[in-house]
Amino acid sequence: MAILKEAKGLSNEDLHKLRSLRPGMPFDIQVSTPSAAKRVRTEYMGMDGQRFIMMRYPDESKWGNLSDAIYADKDMIVRFILEDETGEVIAFKSKIMHVIKKPVHMVFVSFPSFIQSQGLRSEKRAQIRVPVSILNAENEQALAFGALVDISNGGCRIATQKLKGRKIEVKQILIRSNGQRGEPFELKGEIMNIKPDELHFNYGIKFSTSESEVESLIERLMVEL
């Protein structure tokens, strides 16, 4: 993320973005070592009001020794993807307040005084909640049941409960409504990314169904919901 739109101070909208974080969401953190800057991945664990943010200490078996980069009073840049109406990369600079090893290896950083943001999508996504089935596009075998939580002309996001099924491994899928909310429909697409949280698998889908057909469906869903 190179050029960002900077927000001076924290507006109510900025606070809402930070409070949209959920435990388990991926964090990309940038720290400096004596030799170079280093970017590693970890996950968000929580926050205490506007005092500090907690994250898991990065896995050193994967990223190497970080003791010379992550310690109290050291600056850190944090980035994460916020999947809201438009999709944004959020970034902020913080100071490491404390590092603990027990009972969990964690890093506490100061609450940011401002954030930076960069939109990922040019089009708005309609926020909805429609129950759907996900099927293998090749043989129409049922893979999971979940909810369509947002949709745009080019794609959608679907959430399935972890307790009710495994992560979907195939790429080409059919999304089929059961008609509980309005007329039934079917969409064809490809799973582009999977973002798990504590309770759900969240799938980002790119449609192979025509945009005009999807646009008509969105208009219909907005009327029915």
N, C-alpha and C positions, 0 to 999 in steps of 0.2 A: 504494500500500500504506500504509494509515493506521495501524491498530493492529496491533502485532506481539506475539507471545509472545516474551519475551526470555530468552535462556539466558545466565546469568552464568558466565563462564569457558568454556573449550572442553572439552566432554566427548569421549569416544571417538566417540560418534555424530556430534557436530558435525564432528570431524576427517574422519570418513568422508564426510560431505556435501561438504566442501570438496575432498576428494581425488577425488570423483566428477566434478569438472569435467573437461571434455575440450577440447583446443584447438579454437577455432572457435565455441564456445558463446557465445550473445549475453550481453553485460553491459549493464545499464542503470546509468549512473553519474550521480550528482548532485553538482554543484560550484557554488560561489557565485562570482558576478562582482560587481564594484563596484555594480551596479544591482539584481541579483536572482539567485535560485537558478536553475540551469539543469540540465535533464536531457537527456542525449544517449545514444546507443547506440554500443557498440563490441563487441569480442569478446575473450574470454579467450585467452591465449597459453601460460601455464604458471605453475609455481611452483617455488621452490627450498626444499624441506623446509618448515619453518615460519619461514623468514626473510622472504620477500617473494612477492608475486603479480605476474605480468606481464600486461599487456593492451595491445592495439593502441591507438595514439593515435587518437581519434575523427576521422573524415573531415571536415576543415574546409570542404570544398566543399559538404558537406551540412548541417553544423551551425553554420557560421560560425566566426570567429576565436575561439580558446579560450586564447590565450596569457595572458590576464588571469585565467584560472580554473584552469589546469592547470600547476602548477610546483612545485618541491621545497618541502616542509614545509607544503603546503596540505592541508587535510582533504578527504576525498572519501567519499561514501556509494555503495556498490556493491550492486546487486540482480541476482539471476538466478533463473531458474525451474529447479528440480531435479525432473526427471521420475522419481520413484521410486515406491514402492508407493502413496503417497497423493497425491503431487504437492505441492510446497511452493514458496513464494516465500522465498528466503533473502536476508537483507540484513546488511551489516556496515559499520562505519565504519573507515576507514584513513587513514593519512597518506601523501601522495605522497613517495617517497624520491628518485626520480630520473626525469628525462625525457631520452631520447636520440633523435636523429634519424637516425643511421647505425649499422649498415647498414639498420635498420628503425626507423620512428618508433614508439617504445614508451614506456609508462608503467610504472614500478615502484612498487608501493604496499606498505606494511607488512602483515605477516600479521596478521589480526584477533585480538584478545584475547577477543572473544565474538561470537556471531552471533544474529540474530533470525530467527524463522520464522513463517510463516502457511500453514496447509494450504489447498489449492485444492479438494480433493475430500473429500467426507464418506465415501465408500466406498473400501474397499481394492481394489487391483488385483492380480490373480493374475499372478505372474511366470512366464512359460512361454517356450518357443521352438519354434514349429511352422512348418514351411515352408508358404507359401501363394502363390497367384497372385492378382493384382489385375486386375480386368476393368472395362471401361466398363459401367455398369449399363444403358445404353440399348441397346447392340448386342452386349454380351458379348465385345468385342474385348480381347485380352490387352494389358495396359499395362505390367506389371512382375512380377517374381518377387522374393519377399522372405521375411521371417520375422515372424510374430506374436510380439511380445516381451512384451506384457502385455495383460490383458483384464479388464474389469469388466462389470456388467450394462448400462451405458450406452454403453460404447465400448472402444476398444483402441488400441494403438500398434503400428505396423508399420515395420520398417526394411528398406530396399532398398539395395543396393550402388551407389555412384555409377558405378563402372567398368562395370557391367552394364546400364545403362539411364539414360534421361533422367528428369528430375523429372516427376511426373504432374501434368498441368494440369487434368484434369476433376475435378469435385466429387463426383458421384454414382458410387459404385463397388460392385462385388461382390468379396467376399473369399472365395476358394474354396481349400480344402485339397485335396491330391492323394491323401490317404489313406496317406501314408508313415508317419504317426504316428497309429495308430488309425483309426476310421471317418472317411470324408470328411464335410465340412460346407460350408455356404455361408452367408455373412452379407451383409446389405445395409447400406450406410452412406454417410456424407458426410465428405469430408476437411475438417477444421476448421482445421488448421494444419500447417505443414511446417517442421521444424527440422533443417537440414543440419549435419553435422559433417564432419570430414576425409574419412571413408570412406563415410558413409551419408546417405540422405534418411530422416528420421524423421517419419512421418505420424501425426497425431492424428486418430482416426476417431470420429465419433458414429454409433451404430447407429440404423437405422430398423427393424431386426428387433426383435420383441417381447422385453421383458426376461425373460419367463418362458422363452422359447426359448433366450436367451443364457445364462440361469442354469443351465439343464439342460446346455448345452454345456460351461460352465465346470466343473461337477461331473464331467462325463465326462472332460474333458481332465486334470483333477487325478488321476483314477484311472489314465488311460492313460500319463501322463508318468513 
